[in-house]
Amino acid sequence: MRIAALIVAAGRGTRLGGDAPKQYLMIDGRTILRRSIEALLADPRIAFIQPVIHGEDGALFAASVEELSSDRVLPPVTGAATRSGSVRRGLGALEGHYVHAVLIHDAARPFLPADVTGRVITALLDGAEAVCPGIEVVDALWRVEDGEVAAPVERTGLWRAQTPQGFAYDAIVAAHRATEADLADDVAVARAAGNPVRMVQGARENYKITTPGDLDRARHETGGNMDIRTGNGFDVHAFGAGDSVTLCGVSLPFGRGLSGHSDADVGMHALTDAIFGALAEGDIGQWFPPSDPRWKGAASDIFLRKAMERVAARDFAVTHLDCTLICEAPKIGPHAAAMRARLAEITGVAEDRISVKATTSERLGFTGRGEGIAALATATLVRT
Ligand code: MG
C-alpha cells in the first residue's frame, strides 16, 4: 500500500506572538512545522509528505526545512482560505502519485509519537477507510452559562480527536468533493459522506500548540530553555578634560571627564560587549567602528540598544546583567540605584536582574593612580 502524508500548514495564526505564523516559531532550534514533518518521516511506510502552505510563506518554509535532507518531502503547494480548502488542494496535488492511503496531519502537532502514526497506518492496512487517533476525556465536563456551572455533561464515550487522521485516498477525495463546507477536521468530512471512522489510541504528548501556554510547555519540555549563555565585557577610558563623567547612562558631576570617541560610558560599553560576547557576535567596535564619524560623542545607549536588538533577533532574552566599575573616584555607590534604573529603562530587563557595583584597585595601577576608569561586565542570556 502506497501511503502519503499531507501536512496542513497554511494557517495565519499569529496569536502566539512573534511576527511569523505559529508553525514557523522555534522550539529548541527547529520550527514547529519542521518537527511535525520529521515526526511523520520517522515512519518509513510513509512514501512522501506533501506540505500545504500559505502563498506568502514560501521563504519561511524554505528556511524551515533547509537542513532537512529528505527526498520524501515534496515541494509545497499553496493552500486555501479554509482548512478544508487547503486539504482539498493537498489531495489534488497527490493525484497521479498512485497513492492508496493518505495521512492528514496538523502542522501544530510537532510531538506526534511514532506509535500513534503506527496505529493509524496499521488500521488502514487492516482495511479501515478512515482512522482517527484520539484520547478519552478524563476530566469532569460541565456546561457553563454566563460564567456559572449550569449542567453536567456525561463524559462516557467522549474522545478528543487528534491527527494524523488516515484515509483511503479515493474515499477521502470523494468525500471532500461531496462537500463545500469548512468542517472541523477530515473525520467530519468523511462522516458527512457516510464513511465509518475507526478510533485508535492517540497520545497526550500529541497535543496541538494553540496558546502561548502550549508554546511555553513545548519549549520547556524540549529543554529549549536550557540554552543558557554568559558573556563578559571589559573596557577602559582615560580621564580627560571635562566636568562630568557618564557611567551606566547616568551623568555624575566630577572634576574631569572621560575621553573617548563616543560619550565614553565605560560601564555601558562593558555591558554591551558582554551581551555581544554571549551571542558570539563580535564586539562593540565591529558593530560601531570608531572610524565612523557618526558615533562621535554619541550617547552609548545606542550601542546597548543595538545589542538588545540582536538578542531579540536571535530568540534570546537577557536574564541578568552585572557591571563592576573600577576607580578611586568618583564614588559610585550613591548613584548605583539610578544607574540600574537607567539600564533597566534601556534594556527592558527588570531592575532586580541588573547589578551595578564598584571597587577601587587599592591605589594600584592606572585606576589606582586616577588615570581612568575600568569596567567589567557579565551578561546572562537564555534562549526563549
Ligand atoms: Mg569604550
Boltz pocket constraint, residues with backbone or C-beta under 6 A from the ligand:
constraints:
  - pocket:
      binder: B
      contacts: [[A, 235], [A, 236], [A, 237], [A, 260], [A, 264], [A, 265], [A, 266], [A, 269]]
      max_distance: 6.0
